Amino acid sequence: MHVTDGHLPFPYGREITGYEIPDLAGTLAKAKAAGASILAGPYAADHRNALSCNPGGYIAEIHDTQK
């Protein structure tokens, strides 16, 4: 098992996990209210996406189920 301490070598940056949710705007509002930062987005790609970071430093990609 290789422990990266939350960082991967260039060009990958930090490890992130993605979550598909039905309501991006509502989820981002709840995340902000809980103290999360929105690092990027929302923006359109294959879906509407955003990157968030919780107060503990956990980074997650969030995208909605609608294209």
ChimeraX attribute file (.defattr): number of C-alpha atoms within 10 A of each C-alpha:
attribute: neighborCount
match mode: 1-to-1
recipient: residues
	/A:1	3
	/A:2	4
	/A:3	7
	/A:4	10
	/A:5	8
	/A:6	12
	/A:7	12
	/A:8	12
	/A:9	9
	/A:10	7
	/A:11	6
	/A:12	9
	/A:13	10
	/A:14	15
	/A:15	14
	/A:16	15
	/A:17	11
	/A:18	13
	/A:19	11
	/A:20	14
	/A:21	13
	/A:22	11
	/A:23	14
	/A:24	19
	/A:25	15
	/A:26	10
	/A:27	15
	/A:28	20
	/A:29	12
	/A:30	12
	/A:31	16
	/A:32	14
	/A:33	10
	/A:34	11
	/A:35	12
	/A:36	19
	/A:37	17
	/A:38	18
	/A:39	13
	/A:40	12
	/A:41	14
	/A:42	18
	/A:43	12
	/A:44	11
	/A:45	9
	/A:46	11
	/A:47	15
	/A:48	18
	/A:49	22
	/A:50	21
	/A:51	20
	/A:52	23
	/A:53	19
	/A:54	15
	/A:55	11
	/A:56	8
	/A:57	11
	/A:58	14
	/A:59	21
	/A:60	18
	/A:61	17
	/A:62	23
	/A:63	26
	/A:64	18
	/A:65	15
	/A:66	12
	/A:67	9
